[in-house]
Structures are given as C-alpha cells and as structure tokens.
Amino acid sequence: MPERGQTTEEHRIPKAAEPPGSAALRRTGALVTLVLGGLTAVPPLSMDMYLPALPEVTDALHAPAATIQLTLTACLLGMALGQLVVGPMSDKWGRRRPLLIGLLVYILATAICAFAPTAELLIGFRLLQGLAGAAGIVIARAIVRDLYDGVEMARFFSTLMLISGVAPVVAPLIGGQVLRFTDWRGIFVVLTGVGIALTLLVWRRLPETLAPEKRHSGGTLEALRTMKSLLADRVFTGYMIAGGFAFAALFAYISASPFVIQEIYGASPQTFSLLFGVNSVGLIAAGQLNGKVLVGRVSLNKVLASGLTAITVAATALLLMTSGVFGDVGLFPVAAGLFVLMSAMGLAMPNTQSLALTRTPHAAGSASALLGTTSFLIGAIASPLVGIAGEDTAVPMAVVQLVCAVAAIACFVGLCRPWQQRPTEEADH
C-alpha cells in the first residue's frame, strides 16, 4: 500500500477530467512560462526593487533601520499568511478567481504604499501588499501541479527559476535607476504598473486549470483537515521545513545585504544593485543546471543534499570572514561567499518544492500554501535578527544563515530520510 501523500496513478488527474484549456495551455509552453513566471516574480519584484532605497527610506521617514526593515518583514509575513487563505480557496473555487482578486488588491495596496507618510503606515500597507501578492505565488505552484507531473514538473520548476530569477537581477538595477530620477516612492509607482500589466495578462491569457469535479466543496474545516493530513506525512513535512529554512537563509541575505554592502563596505546603490544581480545570475545558472542537466539523470534527493551542503559551507565561510577570523577581508571575499550561497539556492529550492508537491497531487493548492507559508514565516522570523546588533556588523547575517542551513539539513536527514525512500518514489522525478 502506498504511504500517505505518495504519488500514485489514481491520484493523478485523468485527461478527461481536465478543463478544456489545460491541454492547449500545456502545449503553449512559452505562454505558461511567461504567465507563471510573472506570478512568481511578484515577490522578488516587491522586495528587491525596494532594497537600494532602504537607507533613503530611513532618512525620509525619520525612522531607525530596524523599523524600516520591518517593512520587508511585514510584506513577507503577509505573503506567508495570505497563502494559507488563497491556497485552499483555489482548491475550492478554481485558480482564476482568487488569483485575479489577489492581483487587484495588490495593485491597490502598492499604490497606497507610494504615498505613505509614515513608517507605520508603510508597514501596514506592505503587509496588505504581501497578503494580496500571495495569490500569485501559491496559485502559480498549484497550476504547475495541475498541468505537469514527475520529471516534467521538476523541470518546469527549474524553468520558473529562470524567469523569476531574472526579477532579482533586474529589480535592484531598476530600483537603483529609478532612484536617479525620483525618490523611493517612485519604486512603488513602477510596481503598481507591473501589477496592472500582470493582471491584464492573466485575465486575457490564463484559462482555468482545475476541473470542477476536482475541486473541494467543503469550507474552512475541510481545508484544515486537508492541511492536517498533509502535515501528517512526515516526508512532505520534512521537505517543507527544509525548504523553509533554506529560504530563510536566502531572505537573511536579502534583508541584510543593503546595509552590509552599502553601509559597512561603502558601496554605492548602483554597485549594490550590480552585486545583487551577479548573485542572482548564479542562482539562475544553478537552477538551469538542475532543470536541464541533473533532473532525470541524478536523484533529486542527491541534488538537494548537495545544494544544502553548499549553503552550509558558504554560510560558515561568511561567519568566519565577518567575525574577523581572517582579518579585514574587504568586500570581494564576502561577495564571493554570498555568490556561492545564492547559487546553491538554485539546487535546493526547486527540488524541495518538486519533491513535496509530487506527494500531494490531490490537494495541490493546500500543499502549495503550506510550502509557501512555512518559507515566508521562517523568513519573517529571520529577517529582524540580521539587524539585532546594529548596522555596523555583518555577523548576525552570517549567524542566521548558518543556523538556517544546519536546520535545513537536520530536517532533510531526520524527516525525509532519503536513504529509506523506495526507488519508485523518485521514479516520477
């Protein structure tokens, strides 16, 4: 008998049960990639375009750096909690309706952020922006599960990293250039335009992918029971938490790097944007190596283990450098350590998602919500910790990254236990 959550033929959606647009949508791979890539790019766009402006926002709103960092935490927390709501909604009502509602609210919240007069109001509407933006994250993953399976799903997640990975490369560069012509408020104006364009694209080009007979008719209690059954699957939970800690190590870098690179090492906003872009290129390259070369040839568990190990090694090196063990190393060695850490995310993150979602074809929306919420909640906890010792040291960033990397490996080894998984469980990958 298959274990709970294990992929079996009876759990897969029969071709006859698919909505009419699903097969055609699968055939138009470029369109699927563009739309879903745009949806998954919303979080890095919302976060990373804003990063070069963080020091300016602290001055403009007369607030300390720790308070302004809460604008990142609020957005991240909103994305975490929003997924818990939107995921089950998409399993009940289909993918399109919750997605379009979320995008409309995202546009409204982002526009208001552009005119926020105080740090407190900005934090509040960044929370709403995150709550609404969660629709794109969770539903994009669920749509991938609707359309693809096994190796195709793993490869598509890696392809999504190419699209969504471009966002962190381009976003800080755009943010830095916007700051040449206007202030930080102009960044939110640009984000509002991005939300409008994406909403129109989804409205016109993305059909429903969840057949009515595959939807859950129950309410909140059924959604909670579904999530409880998913969490009871030890292996799913292991991948979920391991991915969450890996994401937290990434977000510790996102949250701290503007201050570390600009304030501690004296780089300009444009130099910071360039370094951030280079690191994101490393993530994209590793993701494409994963999807184009490794998937189908190497066990996903082995690739995931390699990625988590590389993250741990990079975090250890960063801690040694920032704590002064090697003396004053300067910006270049620290940037190299961050590059390795970011690149390794391209091996870890898509594989935790693929390995987890393969076990849950019967509740893709709820499973996607749990994956996203866990990642964003752990990231939201890690974010304020990177500034706990002030703006003059990068040690807290490195400590948080190392603790998260070790915790991810512990969850992978202790809960997933890949050496115990039968070969048929990875055959679908």
BAGUMI-838777 format. One record per residue (C-alpha): residue in one letter; x, z, y. Coordinates in Angstrom, 1 decimal. Last residue first. Layout:
N
<pt 'A' <X Z Y>>
...
END
This chain:
429
<pt 'H' <11.1 -10.9 12.7>>
<pt 'D' <8.4 -11.1 10.1>>
<pt 'A' <11.0 -10.4 7.4>>
<pt 'E' <11.8 -7.1 9.0>>
<pt 'E' <9.1 -5.1 7.2>>
<pt 'T' <9.7 -7.2 4.1>>
<pt 'P' <13.3 -5.9 3.9>>
<pt 'R' <12.0 -2.4 3.3>>
<pt 'Q' <12.7 0.2 6.0>>
<pt 'Q' <14.8 3.1 4.9>>
<pt 'W' <18.0 2.0 6.6>>
<pt 'P' <16.1 1.6 9.8>>
<pt 'R' <15.3 5.3 10.1>>
<pt 'C' <12.8 4.8 13.0>>
<pt 'L' <12.4 8.5 13.7>>
<pt 'G' <15.8 10.1 13.5>>
<pt 'V' <18.1 7.1 14.0>>
<pt 'F' <16.1 5.4 16.7>>
<pt 'C' <15.1 8.7 18.3>>
<pt 'A' <18.7 10.0 18.4>>
<pt 'I' <20.0 6.7 19.7>>
<pt 'A' <17.5 6.8 22.6>>
<pt 'A' <18.4 10.5 23.3>>
<pt 'V' <22.1 9.6 23.5>>
<pt 'A' <21.4 6.8 26.0>>
<pt 'C' <19.1 9.0 28.1>>
<pt 'V' <21.7 11.7 28.3>>
<pt 'L' <24.4 9.2 29.2>>
<pt 'Q' <22.3 7.6 32.0>>
<pt 'V' <21.3 10.9 33.5>>
<pt 'V' <24.9 12.1 33.5>>
<pt 'A' <26.1 8.8 35.1>>
<pt 'M' <23.5 9.0 37.9>>
<pt 'P' <24.3 12.7 38.5>>
<pt 'V' <28.0 11.9 38.8>>
<pt 'A' <27.5 9.3 41.6>>
<pt 'T' <28.5 11.7 44.4>>
<pt 'D' <28.0 11.8 48.2>>
<pt 'E' <24.2 11.2 48.4>>
<pt 'G' <23.0 14.6 47.3>>
<pt 'A' <23.5 16.6 44.1>>
<pt 'I' <19.9 16.0 42.8>>
<pt 'G' <19.9 12.3 43.7>>
<pt 'V' <20.0 11.0 40.1>>
<pt 'L' <17.5 13.6 39.0>>
<pt 'P' <14.7 12.1 41.1>>
<pt 'S' <14.7 8.9 39.0>>
<pt 'A' <14.9 10.5 35.5>>
<pt 'I' <11.4 11.8 35.5>>
<pt 'A' <9.9 8.5 36.7>>
<pt 'G' <11.9 6.7 34.1>>
<pt 'I' <10.5 8.9 31.3>>
<pt 'L' <7.1 8.2 32.6>>
<pt 'F' <7.8 4.4 33.0>>
<pt 'S' <9.0 4.0 29.5>>
<pt 'T' <6.3 6.0 27.9>>
<pt 'T' <3.6 4.3 29.9>>
<pt 'G' <4.9 0.8 29.0>>
<pt 'L' <5.1 1.4 25.2>>
<pt 'L' <1.8 3.3 25.2>>
<pt 'A' <0.0 0.6 27.1>>
<pt 'S' <1.4 -2.1 24.9>>
<pt 'A' <0.1 -0.2 21.8>>
<pt 'S' <-3.3 0.1 23.5>>
<pt 'G' <-3.4 -3.6 24.3>>
<pt 'A' <-2.0 -4.8 21.0>>
<pt 'A' <-4.5 -2.8 18.9>>
<pt 'H' <-4.9 -4.6 15.5>>
<pt 'P' <-1.5 -6.3 15.7>>
<pt 'T' <0.3 -2.9 15.7>>
<pt 'R' <3.4 -2.9 13.6>>
<pt 'T' <4.8 -6.1 15.2>>
<pt 'L' <4.3 -4.4 18.5>>
<pt 'A' <7.0 -1.7 17.8>>
<pt 'L' <9.7 -4.0 16.5>>
<pt 'S' <9.1 -6.5 19.3>>
<pt 'Q' <9.1 -3.9 22.1>>
<pt 'T' <12.2 -2.2 20.8>>
<pt 'N' <13.8 -5.6 20.4>>
<pt 'P' <13.1 -6.8 23.9>>
<pt 'M' <14.7 -3.6 25.4>>
<pt 'A' <17.9 -3.2 23.4>>
<pt 'L' <19.8 -6.4 23.5>>
<pt 'G' <19.2 -7.4 27.1>>
<pt 'M' <19.7 -3.7 28.0>>
<pt 'A' <23.3 -4.2 26.9>>
<pt 'S' <23.9 -6.4 29.9>>
<pt 'M' <22.8 -3.6 32.3>>
<pt 'L' <25.2 -1.1 30.8>>
<pt 'V' <28.1 -3.6 30.7>>
<pt 'F' <27.5 -4.5 34.3>>
<pt 'L' <27.3 -0.9 35.4>>
<pt 'G' <30.7 -0.2 33.9>>
<pt 'A' <32.1 -3.3 35.7>>
<pt 'A' <30.6 -2.1 39.0>>
<pt 'V' <32.3 1.3 38.5>>
<pt 'P' <35.6 -0.5 37.8>>
<pt 'F' <35.2 -2.6 41.0>>
<pt 'L' <34.1 0.1 43.4>>
<pt 'G' <37.1 2.3 43.6>>
<pt 'V' <38.9 4.2 40.8>>
<pt 'D' <39.7 7.4 42.7>>
<pt 'G' <41.3 9.5 40.0>>
<pt 'F' <40.8 8.7 36.3>>
<pt 'V' <38.9 11.9 35.5>>
<pt 'G' <37.3 11.8 38.9>>
<pt 'S' <33.7 12.5 37.9>>
<pt 'T' <32.6 9.0 38.8>>
<pt 'M' <35.1 7.4 36.4>>
<pt 'L' <34.5 9.7 33.4>>
<pt 'L' <30.7 9.5 33.8>>
<pt 'L' <30.8 5.7 34.2>>
<pt 'A' <32.9 5.4 31.0>>
<pt 'T' <30.3 7.6 29.1>>
<pt 'A' <27.4 5.5 30.4>>
<pt 'A' <29.2 2.3 29.3>>
<pt 'V' <29.8 3.7 25.8>>
<pt 'T' <26.1 4.8 25.5>>
<pt 'I' <24.7 1.5 26.7>>
<pt 'A' <27.0 -0.3 24.2>>
<pt 'T' <25.7 1.9 21.3>>
<pt 'L' <22.1 1.2 22.3>>
<pt 'G' <22.7 -2.5 22.3>>
<pt 'S' <24.4 -2.5 18.9>>
<pt 'A' <21.7 -0.4 17.4>>
<pt 'L' <19.1 -2.9 18.7>>
<pt 'V' <21.0 -5.8 17.2>>
<pt 'K' <21.2 -4.0 13.9>>
<pt 'N' <17.4 -3.2 14.0>>
<pt 'L' <16.6 -6.8 14.9>>
<pt 'S' <18.3 -7.9 11.7>>
<pt 'V' <20.6 -10.8 12.3>>
<pt 'R' <19.9 -14.5 11.8>>
<pt 'G' <16.2 -14.9 12.8>>
<pt 'V' <16.8 -13.4 16.2>>
<pt 'L' <20.6 -13.5 17.0>>
<pt 'V' <21.1 -16.9 18.6>>
<pt 'K' <18.3 -18.0 21.0>>
<pt 'G' <16.5 -14.7 21.5>>
<pt 'N' <19.3 -12.2 21.5>>
<pt 'L' <21.8 -14.4 23.2>>
<pt 'Q' <19.1 -15.1 25.8>>
<pt 'G' <18.6 -11.4 26.4>>
<pt 'A' <22.3 -10.9 26.7>>
<pt 'A' <22.6 -13.6 29.3>>
<pt 'I' <19.6 -12.3 31.2>>
<pt 'L' <21.0 -8.7 31.3>>
<pt 'G' <24.4 -10.1 32.4>>
<pt 'V' <22.7 -12.1 35.2>>
<pt 'S' <21.0 -8.8 36.3>>
<pt 'N' <24.4 -7.3 36.7>>
<pt 'V' <25.5 -10.2 38.9>>
<pt 'G' <22.3 -9.9 41.0>>
<pt 'F' <22.9 -6.2 41.6>>
<pt 'L' <26.5 -7.0 42.7>>
<pt 'L' <25.2 -9.6 45.1>>
<pt 'S' <22.5 -7.4 46.5>>
<pt 'F' <25.0 -4.6 47.0>>
<pt 'T' <27.3 -7.0 48.8>>
<pt 'Q' <24.4 -8.1 51.1>>
<pt 'P' <23.4 -4.5 51.8>>
<pt 'S' <27.0 -3.8 52.8>>
<pt 'A' <29.4 -1.9 50.6>>
<pt 'G' <30.8 1.5 51.7>>
<pt 'Y' <31.6 2.9 48.2>>
<pt 'I' <29.6 6.2 48.6>>
<pt 'E' <26.8 5.0 50.9>>
<pt 'Q' <26.4 1.3 49.9>>
<pt 'I' <27.3 1.3 46.2>>
<pt 'V' <26.1 4.8 45.2>>
<pt 'F' <23.2 4.9 47.7>>
<pt 'P' <21.7 1.5 46.6>>
<pt 'S' <22.7 2.2 43.0>>
<pt 'A' <20.7 5.4 42.5>>
<pt 'S' <17.2 4.3 41.8>>
<pt 'I' <18.0 1.1 39.9>>
<pt 'Y' <20.8 2.8 37.9>>
<pt 'A' <18.6 5.6 36.9>>
<pt 'F' <16.0 3.0 36.1>>
<pt 'L' <18.2 1.4 33.5>>
<pt 'A' <18.9 4.7 31.8>>
<pt 'A' <15.2 5.4 31.9>>
<pt 'F' <14.5 2.0 30.3>>
<pt 'A' <16.8 3.0 27.4>>
<pt 'F' <14.9 6.4 27.2>>
<pt 'G' <11.6 4.6 26.9>>
<pt 'G' <12.8 2.1 24.4>>
<pt 'A' <13.9 4.9 22.1>>
<pt 'I' <10.5 6.6 22.7>>
<pt 'M' <8.5 3.6 21.7>>
<pt 'Y' <10.8 2.6 18.8>>
<pt 'G' <10.5 6.0 17.3>>
<pt 'T' <6.7 6.2 17.9>>
<pt 'F' <6.3 2.9 16.0>>
<pt 'V' <8.4 4.3 13.2>>
<pt 'R' <6.5 7.6 13.0>>
<pt 'D' <3.0 6.0 13.0>>
<pt 'A' <0.9 8.9 14.1>>
<pt 'L' <1.4 7.7 17.7>>
<pt 'L' <-0.6 4.6 16.8>>
<pt 'S' <-3.4 6.6 15.2>>
<pt 'K' <-3.6 8.8 18.3>>
<pt 'M' <-3.7 5.7 20.5>>
<pt 'T' <-6.6 4.4 18.6>>
<pt 'R' <-8.4 7.7 18.7>>
<pt 'L' <-7.9 7.9 22.5>>
<pt 'A' <-9.4 4.4 22.9>>
<pt 'E' <-12.3 5.3 20.6>>
<pt 'L' <-13.0 8.4 22.8>>
<pt 'T' <-12.8 6.4 26.0>>
<pt 'G' <-15.3 3.8 25.0>>
<pt 'G' <-16.1 1.8 21.9>>
<pt 'S' <-16.6 -1.9 21.6>>
<pt 'H' <-13.1 -2.8 20.6>>
<pt 'R' <-12.4 -6.6 20.9>>
<pt 'K' <-11.5 -8.8 18.0>>
<pt 'E' <-15.0 -10.4 17.8>>
<pt 'P' <-14.8 -11.4 21.4>>
<pt 'A' <-11.6 -13.3 20.9>>
<pt 'L' <-8.6 -12.2 22.9>>
<pt 'T' <-6.7 -15.0 24.7>>
<pt 'E' <-8.8 -15.6 27.8>>
<pt 'P' <-7.5 -18.5 29.8>>
<pt 'L' <-4.6 -18.5 32.2>>
<pt 'R' <-4.3 -21.5 34.6>>
<pt 'R' <-6.7 -21.2 37.5>>
<pt 'W' <-7.2 -17.4 38.0>>
<pt 'V' <-3.7 -16.5 36.7>>
<pt 'L' <-2.1 -18.9 39.2>>
<pt 'L' <-4.3 -17.8 42.1>>
<pt 'T' <-3.4 -14.1 41.4>>
<pt 'L' <0.3 -15.0 41.2>>
<pt 'A' <0.2 -16.6 44.6>>
<pt 'I' <-1.6 -13.7 46.2>>
<pt 'G' <0.7 -11.1 44.7>>
<pt 'V' <3.8 -13.1 45.9>>
<pt 'G' <2.3 -13.2 49.4>>
<pt 'T' <1.8 -9.4 49.3>>
<pt 'L' <5.4 -9.0 48.2>>
<pt 'V' <6.6 -11.0 51.2>>
<pt 'V' <4.6 -8.7 53.5>>
<pt 'F' <6.1 -5.7 51.7>>
<pt 'I' <9.6 -7.0 52.5>>
<pt 'G' <8.6 -7.5 56.1>>
<pt 'R' <8.1 -3.7 56.4>>
<pt 'W' <11.8 -3.1 55.7>>
<pt 'D' <12.8 -4.7 59.1>>
<pt 'T' <12.9 -8.3 60.2>>
<pt 'F' <15.3 -11.3 60.3>>
<pt 'R' <18.4 -10.1 58.5>>
<pt 'L' <16.4 -7.6 56.5>>
<pt 'V' <14.6 -10.5 54.9>>
<pt 'Q' <18.0 -11.7 53.7>>
<pt 'G' <18.8 -8.4 51.9>>
<pt 'G' <15.3 -8.3 50.3>>
<pt 'I' <15.7 -11.9 49.1>>
<pt 'L' <19.0 -11.1 47.6>>
<pt 'P' <17.6 -7.9 46.2>>
<pt 'A' <14.7 -9.9 44.6>>
<pt 'V' <16.6 -12.9 43.3>>
<pt 'V' <18.7 -11.2 40.5>>
<pt 'P' <16.1 -8.6 39.7>>
<pt 'A' <13.4 -11.3 39.5>>
<pt 'V' <15.5 -13.7 37.4>>
<pt 'G' <15.4 -11.1 34.6>>
<pt 'S' <11.6 -11.5 34.5>>
<pt 'I' <12.0 -15.2 33.7>>
<pt 'L' <15.0 -14.8 31.3>>
<pt 'M' <13.6 -11.6 29.9>>
<pt 'L' <10.4 -13.5 29.1>>
<pt 'T' <12.5 -15.7 26.8>>
<pt 'S' <13.7 -12.6 24.9>>
<pt 'F' <10.0 -11.5 24.5>>
<pt 'F' <9.3 -15.1 23.3>>
<pt 'R' <12.0 -14.9 20.7>>
<pt 'A' <10.7 -11.7 19.3>>
<pt 'M' <7.1 -13.1 19.2>>
<pt 'E' <8.2 -16.3 17.5>>
<pt 'V' <10.2 -14.3 14.9>>
<pt 'G' <7.1 -12.3 13.9>>
<pt 'D' <3.8 -13.2 15.6>>
<pt 'Y' <2.6 -15.1 18.7>>
<pt 'L' <-0.5 -15.7 20.8>>
<pt 'D' <-2.4 -12.4 20.8>>
<pt 'R' <0.9 -10.3 20.8>>
<pt 'V' <2.2 -12.3 23.8>>
<pt 'I' <-1.2 -11.6 25.4>>
<pt 'A' <-0.7 -7.9 24.8>>
<pt 'R' <2.7 -8.0 26.5>>
<pt 'A' <1.3 -9.8 29.5>>
<pt 'I' <-1.6 -7.3 29.6>>
<pt 'V' <0.6 -4.3 29.9>>
<pt 'I' <2.9 -5.5 32.6>>
<pt 'G' <0.4 -7.4 34.8>>
<pt 'A' <-2.2 -4.6 34.7>>
<pt 'A' <0.5 -2.0 35.7>>
<pt 'G' <0.7 -3.6 39.1>>
<pt 'A' <-2.5 -1.9 40.1>>
<pt 'L' <-1.3 1.7 39.3>>
<pt 'G' <2.1 0.8 40.8>>
<pt 'Q' <0.6 -0.3 44.1>>
<pt 'L' <-1.6 2.8 44.1>>
<pt 'L' <1.5 5.0 43.8>>
<pt 'R' <3.3 2.9 46.4>>
<pt 'F' <0.2 3.6 48.5>>
<pt 'G' <0.7 7.3 48.3>>
<pt 'I' <4.5 7.3 48.8>>
<pt 'L' <4.1 5.1 51.9>>
<pt 'L' <1.5 7.6 53.3>>
<pt 'E' <3.9 10.5 52.7>>
<pt 'A' <6.8 8.6 54.2>>
<pt 'T' <4.9 8.0 57.4>>
<pt 'P' <3.6 5.0 59.5>>
<pt 'A' <2.6 2.8 56.5>>
<pt 'F' <2.1 -0.7 57.8>>
<pt 'A' <3.8 -2.8 55.1>>
<pt 'C' <2.5 -0.3 52.5>>
<pt 'I' <-1.1 -1.4 53.4>>
<pt 'A' <-0.3 -5.0 52.3>>
<pt 'T' <1.1 -3.8 49.0>>
<pt 'A' <-2.0 -1.7 48.3>>
<pt 'L' <-4.4 -4.7 49.0>>
<pt 'I' <-2.4 -7.2 46.9>>
<pt 'Y' <-2.1 -4.7 44.0>>
<pt 'V' <-5.8 -4.1 44.1>>
<pt 'L' <-6.4 -7.9 43.7>>
<pt 'L' <-3.8 -8.1 40.9>>
<pt 'G' <-5.5 -5.2 39.0>>
<pt 'I' <-8.9 -6.8 39.2>>
<pt 'L' <-7.5 -10.1 37.9>>
<pt 'L' <-5.8 -8.5 34.9>>
<pt 'P' <-8.8 -6.3 34.0>>
<pt 'R' <-11.0 -9.5 33.9>>
<pt 'R' <-8.6 -11.8 32.1>>
<pt 'R' <-7.4 -9.8 29.1>>
<pt 'G' <-10.5 -9.1 27.1>>
<pt 'W' <-13.2 -6.4 27.8>>
<pt 'K' <-12.4 -3.8 25.1>>
<pt 'D' <-8.8 -4.4 24.2>>
<pt 'S' <-8.1 -5.2 27.9>>
<pt 'M' <-9.7 -1.9 28.9>>
<pt 'P' <-7.5 0.0 26.3>>
<pt 'G' <-4.4 -1.4 28.0>>
<pt 'V' <-5.6 -1.0 31.6>>
<pt 'V' <-6.1 2.8 31.6>>
<pt 'L' <-2.9 3.9 29.8>>
<pt 'Q' <-1.1 1.1 31.7>>
<pt 'G' <-2.1 2.5 35.1>>
<pt 'L' <-0.4 5.9 34.2>>
<pt 'A' <3.0 4.3 33.8>>
<pt 'M' <2.8 1.8 36.6>>
<pt 'G' <1.6 4.6 39.0>>
<pt 'L' <4.5 6.7 37.9>>
<pt 'L' <7.0 3.9 38.7>>
<pt 'C' <5.4 3.3 42.1>>
<pt 'A' <5.5 7.0 42.9>>
<pt 'T' <9.1 7.3 41.6>>
<pt 'L' <10.3 4.5 43.9>>
<pt 'T' <8.6 6.0 46.9>>
<pt 'L' <10.0 9.3 45.7>>
<pt 'Q' <13.5 7.9 46.5>>
<pt 'I' <12.4 8.1 50.2>>
<pt 'T' <11.9 11.9 49.8>>
<pt 'A' <15.4 12.4 48.2>>
<pt 'A' <16.9 10.2 51.0>>
<pt 'P' <15.7 12.5 53.7>>
<pt 'A' <12.8 11.4 56.0>>
<pt 'H' <12.9 10.2 59.6>>
<pt 'L' <10.5 7.2 58.8>>
<pt 'A' <12.9 4.6 60.2>>
<pt 'D' <16.1 6.4 59.2>>
<pt 'T' <15.2 6.9 55.5>>
<pt 'V' <13.6 3.4 55.5>>
<pt 'E' <16.9 1.9 56.6>>
<pt 'P' <18.8 3.6 53.7>>
<pt 'L' <16.2 2.3 51.2>>
<pt 'A' <16.2 -1.3 52.6>>
<pt 'P' <18.5 -2.8 50.0>>
<pt 'L' <16.2 -1.4 47.2>>
<pt 'Y' <12.9 -2.8 48.4>>
<pt 'M' <13.3 -6.3 46.9>>
<pt 'D' <14.2 -4.4 43.7>>
<pt 'M' <11.2 -2.2 43.0>>
<pt 'S' <8.1 -4.4 43.7>>
<pt 'L' <10.0 -7.5 42.4>>
<pt 'P' <11.2 -5.7 39.4>>
<pt 'P' <7.6 -4.5 38.6>>
<pt 'V' <5.9 -7.9 39.3>>
<pt 'A' <8.3 -9.9 37.2>>
<pt 'T' <6.3 -9.2 34.0>>
<pt 'L' <3.3 -11.0 35.5>>
<pt 'G' <5.4 -13.9 36.6>>
<pt 'G' <7.0 -14.2 33.2>>
<pt 'L' <3.5 -14.2 31.7>>
<pt 'V' <2.4 -17.1 33.9>>
<pt 'L' <5.7 -19.2 33.7>>
<pt 'T' <6.3 -18.6 30.0>>
<pt 'V' <2.7 -19.5 29.1>>
<pt 'L' <2.9 -22.6 31.2>>
<pt 'A' <6.2 -23.7 29.7>>
<pt 'G' <4.9 -23.1 26.2>>
<pt 'T' <1.9 -25.4 26.6>>
<pt 'R' <1.2 -25.4 22.8>>
<pt 'R' <0.4 -21.7 22.8>>
<pt 'L' <-2.1 -22.3 25.6>>
<pt 'A' <-3.8 -25.0 23.5>>
<pt 'A' <-4.1 -22.7 20.6>>
<pt 'S' <-5.4 -19.8 22.7>>
<pt 'G' <-7.9 -21.8 24.8>>
<pt 'P' <-10.7 -21.8 22.3>>
<pt 'P' <-10.6 -18.0 21.7>>
<pt 'E' <-9.0 -17.2 18.3>>
<pt 'A' <-11.2 -16.2 15.4>>
<pt 'A' <-10.8 -19.5 13.5>>
<pt 'K' <-7.0 -19.1 13.6>>
<pt 'P' <-7.3 -15.8 11.9>>
<pt 'I' <-5.9 -12.9 13.9>>
<pt 'R' <-3.3 -11.0 11.9>>
<pt 'H' <-4.2 -7.7 10.4>>
<pt 'E' <-5.2 -9.1 7.1>>
<pt 'E' <-1.8 -10.8 6.7>>
<pt 'T' <0.0 -7.5 7.1>>
<pt 'T' <2.1 -5.9 9.8>>
<pt 'Q' <2.7 -2.2 9.1>>
<pt 'G' <0.8 0.1 11.5>>
<pt 'R' <0.0 2.7 8.8>>
<pt 'E' <2.2 2.1 5.8>>
<pt 'P' <1.4 -0.8 3.5>>
<pt 'M' <0.0 0.0 0.0>>
END
